Amino acid sequence: MSKRNLTELLSDGDGGDDTPPTSKQRRRSPTPLPPVHALPYPSLSAAPTSPPAFQQPTQIISFSYTPARKLEFTNSALRFLAALPPRPQLSYAYERWQRRPETRPRIDGLLRALSTARAKNHPSLANGVGAVGWRGVLTRIMTAPYEERDGWDMNVMCVDGVLYFEEHLDEAKLRAKNDLAPRQRLNTYYGYAFESYCTSEKPSTSNVPCVNVPQAPGDPPGWGGDVDTNVQWCSVVRTKLGDTRLVIGGEVDCVRGTYTSKTDTFVELKTSLVIRGAQDEMRFEKKLLKFYMQSFLLGVPEILVGFRTPSGEITTTQTFKTVELPRLVRGKAHGWDPRRCFAWGNELLEFLKKNVPSSSAVGIELQGEDEDKTRHPNAQVWRLTFSSGVGVELRQLDDSAVRGVESAEGDREAVDRVGFLPRWYWDEVVKADDSSGTT
């Protein structure tokens, strides 16, 4: 499958004073920031018009995060689908959960993978890249037409014609993600425990997944090991929406059968409360949009959902084919249409291409004894803000805000940055420019 037609249904600056600048101040004064740009919320009642094309995702490279959160280009963290034991209890081993602290959602790991793939001259990158981001970021963008409550902020850079996205979390949001209420924290753990029951370190020796053999005395049947959210296996894919070639990275829960280095065996694992009536069914079917988009963007063809009680017992499971999910909600009052999502996503990408100027990766060293020589005046960072029912606003960050983006506060480790891009990646782009004769 090469392309699908998706029908479109939508549609700080600082004030100055009157003090004359000195010559040094004049040299250091920032260029006035451009005005705020806005893209209004898409209409949910508009009829289909034009279909943006979406290309089937193709895997470029994969990598693992170890328990020490070290990135390595191996499949050490890859898990295989296992059979679920009867009515497993998801609260098991909660007290032993190795929970990775929430830090700024940096793009570094994805860029390291992209850099490695480029070094190997991966054929799917021969025609260039238009945008790079984690799956979670692209999911937020694509599902925005149906978002009824939560807004979001993203940082955007455009370097040599490539858009880079990073979710922006301020200190309050980061603190909230780390300080979950006890019930919310337990509900989060239920999802990870479901993954432990459903996955194994080794593939099944038969065509049918087998129940895990307990790894330690006292473990219940099917338990695949204690939860450590530092450990992840990630896939990086190349796809295309409209005229924009995308590189998207994201965690993959497991594969069915044998790993083929393709996305066709990927499986997404989800949990949801048992459906007890019409209201529960409506909430679940709304939730399916996020399930669908997360899987579709990464080329995951299959989603296994475990339905649990409030106390964390799985009562039943159901497997969904990703491409068939839209049919389940078609024509319903609370339904959603992925064509509208992709049309909006395409419109937003074109909006960003139009309004975010492309920076050259060739920096200009600033003058003056007090200047921070790590800054690059043509490394612009923009803030994209979405408000439900309103749309998005785009504004360029001033120097102070850019320094906040570059700051290591809230990071796992200190990394020298140009905007939110790690300097090693920026320098790599500089080298590529030099070798191609770009000035």
N, C-alpha and C positions, 0 to 999 in steps of 0.2 A: 504494500500500500504506500503510495508516494505522497499524494496530497488529498485533502478533504476540503470541500467548499463549505464555508461557514457563513450563513446569511446574516447580514448586519441588520439588527432591529432598532438601533438607536438613531440613535443618533451618534531691605529695611534701610531702605536707605536711611542714612543718618543725616539729620539736619545739620547745616554748618553754622558758623558764626561769622562775624564781620571782621575778625582779627586777620590782618594780612599775614600770610605764611612767610617764614624765612625760606632761604634757598634750600636748606636741608629738609625743612618740612615739606616744601613743594616737591622735592624729589621723592619723598616717602609717602605723600598723600595718595590714598587709594583712588582708583578710577571710580567715578560715581556708579552705583549699582543700577542695573536696568530695572524697569518697572516690573511689578508682579504680573505674571501671566495666569490666566484662568481657563479651565476647560469645564464647562457645565456638566452636571449629572446627566447621564444618558436617559432618554425617555423609555419607560417600560411599556408604553402603549404604541410606540411607532411600529409600522409594518416593516417587514424585511425589505431591504433594498439591494445592497451589493454584498457579495460573499468574499471575505478575505480567505486566502488559502492557508491551510495549516499542514505542515509536512510531518510525516511520521518520525518521531524522535529516533535517532541513531546513537548508540553509545560510542563515545570517544575514548573514555578511559575510566577506570575505577580506582578507588583507594580505600584504605582502612584507617581508623583512629584506634590506637591501642588503649589499654587501661590507663596508661600514663598520659593519654591525650596526644600522643605522638603520631603525626601523619606519616604513613608509609604506603608505597605503591605495591601493596600485596592484597591478597584476598583473605587475610587472617581473620577479619571480622565478619566474613560472609556467613550467613546462616541459611539453612535449608528447611523447607516446610516439613513439619512433623504432624502426626495425627493428634488431635486433642483428646485427652482422657475424659471420661464422663464427669460432668458437673464440677470442673476444677474451681478451687477457691482462690480468687485473685489477691487476697490479702496475705497470702503466704510469703514469708521472708521479708515483709515490709520493713522490719527493723534493721535488716542487713542491706538495704538499698544504698548503693554507692551513687549518690546523685551528683551529677556534674553541676557546679555552680553556674548560674546564668551570668553570662558576660555579654559585652557588646557583640551583636551578630555580624562579625567581620566577614569579609569576602576572601580572606587570605588563602584558605584551603582550596577554594575553587580556582583561584588564580594560580596556585602552585600546580594544580592538575592541568590547567589550560597551558601553562608554560611547558610542562613536561610533554604534553601531547604535541605542542608546536615543535619542540626540539626533536621529536621523532617524525616530524613531517607527516602528521596524520592527514590522510587524503581528504577527510570531510572538512578540514579547515582551509583547504586550498583557495576557496573563493571568499575567504575573509569572514569576519564576525561583525554583527551589528549591535548586539547587546549581550551583556553577561550578568547573571544573577542567580541566587539560590532559588530553589523551587518555591519556598515559602513566600518570598518577595513577589514572584510572578503570580502565585496563587492569589495573593492579596489584591494585586492589580486586576486580574481577570474576573474575580468574583465581586468586585466593587459594585457593579450595577444592582446586586441583590443584597448588599450589606445594609442592614436596617439600624444598626446601633454603633458599632465601633469605627472610629476613624484611625488613621495611621499616618506616620511620617516616614519618608525615605530620603536618603541622601543620593544624589545623582551626579556623576561626572561623565564628561564626554572627552575622551582622549584619542586623537587621531581617528575620529569618526566612529569610535566604539562607545556605546553607552554602558556605564557600570552602575549597578544598583546596590545599595546597602540599607537595610532597615535601620531607622534611627530610633533609639530608645534613650530618653532622658533619664536622669538619676532616679526620679520617682517611679517610672515604669520598670526600670531595672530592679529597683528595690522591691517592688510589688511582685515581680516574677520570682524573686528569691524567697520572699516571705509569704508564701502561700498559707491560707487558713488551713487548719488541720484536715478538714473534710475535703477541701479542694486538692490538697497534697495527696491524700489517699486515693481520690478518684484518678489523679494523674498516674499514680503508681499502678492502678488496675490495668491501664493500657500496656505498660511495660511488662507486667506479670503475664498478661495474655500472650505477649510475644515470646516470653520464655517457654510457656507451655506449647506454643505452636511451632517452635523452631528448634533445630538441632545443629551442632557443629559439623556434622557429617551428613551427606545425602543418604537417603534410604537405599538399601540394596535391592529393593523391589520397585515396581512401578507405583506401588501404593505407599504413601507415607506411613511410617510406624510411630507408635507412641514412644516418647523418650524413656530410656531406662534411668531411674533416679541416680544422680551422680554422687550423692552422699547419704549416709544413714539418716533416716528420718525424713528425707525428702518425699513428697507425695508422688504418685504415679504421674509420669509425663513432665515433671519439672525439668526444664532445660538448663537450669543454673541461675544463681542469684543475679539480680539486676544491677548492671553497671552502665549508666548512661554516658560514660566517657567513651565507651566502645561503640563504634558505628562503622557500617560499610556504606560507601557512597558511590553513586554512579553519576557520571557527567555525560550529558547528551547534547547533540546538536539537532536543532529543528529550525523551522522557519514559519513566521506568521506574517502574511502579506509579503512585503518586500524586505522584512528584517530577519536576518539570520541570528538565531538565538543560541547561546550556550547556557545550559541550565544544569545545576548540580543539586543533588538531594540524596537523603538517606533512603536506602531500600531495606525493607524489613527482612525479606528472605526470597529465595527462588524455589520454584517447584522442580523437583527432579535434578537434572544435571545443569550446571551453570554453563551457558553457551557463549558468554561475552556479548550477548544480545539482550534486549529488553523483553523478549517474548516469554520468558519464564519468571519474570518478576512478580512478586505477590505483595500487596499492601495489607496490613493487619490493623483492624479497628475494633473498638468496643463501643457499645451503645446500651442504654437502659432498655430493659424488656418493654415491648410495646403492649400497653394495656387498654388502649382505647383510641378514639379518633384524634384527640389532641396529641397523644404520643406519636401516632403515625405521621401527623403533619410535621411535628418537630423533627422526626427522623428524616423525612423526605426533604426537608429544607437542608438538613445537615449533609445530605447526599451530594449537594453541589460542591462542597469542599472536598469530600471524598473523591468525587469525579475529577475535579480540576487538579488536585495533587497527583493523582495517578496518571491522568491523560498527558500532562505536561512532561512527565518523565518516561512515558511509553509503557507504564505498568498496566498489563491487560486484565488483572484479576484482583479483586478485593474480597478478603475474608472478614466478615463481621461477626463478633461474638456478642450475643445479647446477654446482659448481666442483670442481676438483682441489685437493689441499692446497697446490699451488704457485700457485693463482689462475687457472687456465684454465677458462673456461666450456665445458662439453662439450654441454650440452643445456638447454633451458628448458621450462617447463610453466606454462600459465595455469590458474588455479583461480577458480571463481566463489565468492565469499565465503560465500553462503548454503548452498552445497553441501558445504563442508568437514566439518561434523559427520558426514555420511554416511560419510566415508572411515574414520572410527574407531569407528563405532557397533558395539557388541557385542564389541569387542576388549578384552583384559585391561588394556591401557594406554590405553583410550579415555577420552574426556572428553565431557561433555554440557553444552552452553551453557545449558540450562535451569537446571541446578544453579548455574551462575555468576551468572545474572541473579537467581535467587532469593536467593542469598547477598548480592549487591549491594543488592537491595531491602531485605533484612533489616538490613544494615549502615546504610543510609541512615535507616531508621526508628529504629534504635538511637541514631544520632547526633541525630536530631530530638528524641528523648526525653530525652537526657542532656546535650546541649550547649545551655545557655540562650541565647536570642537577645539579643544586646547591642543597645542603641540606639546609633545613630551620633551622638547628641548628647552630646558629651563634657562632663565636669565638671572645671573647672580645679582642680588640686590647690593646697593652701594651704601656706605655709611658704617661707621664703627659699631653702632648699636643694632644694626640689622641682624635679624635671624637668617643666616645663610642657608637654612634648610628650606626656606619658603620659595615657592616658584610662583611668580605673579600670574602666569598663564595657566595655573592649575586651579580652575574654578570648581567650586562645589555648590550644588544647587539643592534646595530643600523642596521636596514634593509632598504636599499635605492634602490628604483626602478627608472630606467631611461627608458623612452619610446624608443623602438628600440634597447636597449642594454641588459636589464635584471636587476638582482638584485645583490647588493653587501652586504655582511654581515661582520661587524667588531665589536669587543668588545670595549666598551667605557672605557676610562681610568678614574681614580678616579675623576678628575676634571669634566669630562662630566657627570659622575654619580651623582655628587653633584648637577649639574645643573638640572638633571632629578628629583632629590629629592626635589629641591627647591620649595617653595610655590609661587614663582613669577609667575603670570599668572593664579593662582588657585582662585577659589571662596572663599576658606577658607584654612587656614594652617592645614596640616595634616602631622603627623610624618610618614615617609616612609622608607622602605628598597627597594632601587631601586625605581621603580614607584608603587610598591605594598604598600598599607597602612600598617603600622606596626601592627595594630590589626589583619589584615588578616595573616600576616607573623607569628605572635605569635600563631594564631589559628592552622596554619600548624605545628608549632613546637610542640604544645600540642598533635596534632594528631600523630606526629612522636613518641613522648614519649610514648603515650598510645599503639602504635603498636610495640614498641620496636626498632624503627629505630634509628640508631646512625650516 
